[in-house]
């Protein structure tokens, strides 16, 4: 009954399809275009990655079991754009980053 999108405020300038205007338009189209009125949720749209880390930390999310790296593999590279953003998010949130990085 719902599709959940995990975009965040930092995505707005990079990816046009992560901007609130696009999300609102798609939500309307999805609801109108489905028999059971499927809704599109974007709960992090106006949050920074740091905000998301803070919330996840309070909820007990084991971030070391989540994945962000664009390079793939078994361990985060530590150098790509998403690894860099991930590291900055933990610093912003003042939460210890238990992620293992190659660099």
N, C-alpha and C positions, 0 to 999 in steps of 0.2 A: 504493500500500500504506500510505500515511501521509498524514495531514492535519497541517499544522504551523500552530500558532496563535502569533501574535507579541504576546501580551499581556505586561505587565510588572507588577512589584509596585505601581507607582503607580496602576494601574487598579483594584486590589482594592476600594477604598472607593467608587469612582465607578460601576463596572460590576459588578453581581453575577455576570454570566456570565464574568468574568475571575478569579474567586476560585478558589483551589486545590480547594476542595470541589466546585465545579461542574465544573471541568476533569476531576477524577478520575471523577466520575459520568458525564460525557459520554464519556470515554475508554472506560469499561466498556461503556456502551450501544453505542457505535460498534463496538467489537470484537465484542461479542456479536451485533450486528445486521447484520453483513456476512459474506458467504460466505468471503472471504479474510482475515478478521480484521484489518481496517484499524485502524491505531493512531493515536491522537491525541497529538501531541507539543506540549509547551508549554515550550520550553527557557529562556525568559526570565521565567517566572512568578514567580520569587523574586529577580529582579534589578531594580535601579533603572535608569532610562534612562541615568544616568551610567555604570553598570556596562556597559551595552550599548555605549555610545560607546567606552569604554576597550577592550573586546574588539574592536569593529569597527576601531578605530584600529590595534591590533596586527595585525589581519588585512589592513590596507590598504584598507578600505572607503572609497570616494570618496563621503563623505556629502553633498557638494554635488550629487550626482546622485540623492539620495533625496528623498522628499517627505513632509512632515508637515502642512502647512497645511490647515485646514478651509475656508478661503475660496476655494481653487482659484486659477486664473490661471497665470501664467508664473513669477511670483516670490512667495516666501513673504511673507505680509502682515506678519509680525513682531509682531502684536498678539493674535491669537487664542490660545486655551488651549494648543493643541498647539505653536504657535510659541514661546510662553512656556516650556513644558516643555522643548522642544528646546534653547533657549538655556541654560536652567538645567542641562541634562544635560551640555552641553559644558563649562560652568564647573565642575561637580562633577567631571568626568573630567579636567579640566585639559588639554583638547584644543582646538586652534584650530578655531573654527567657520567654515568657508569658505562657509556658506550665505549666499545673497543675500536680504536682507529689504527690504521697502518701508519699514519703520519700525524 
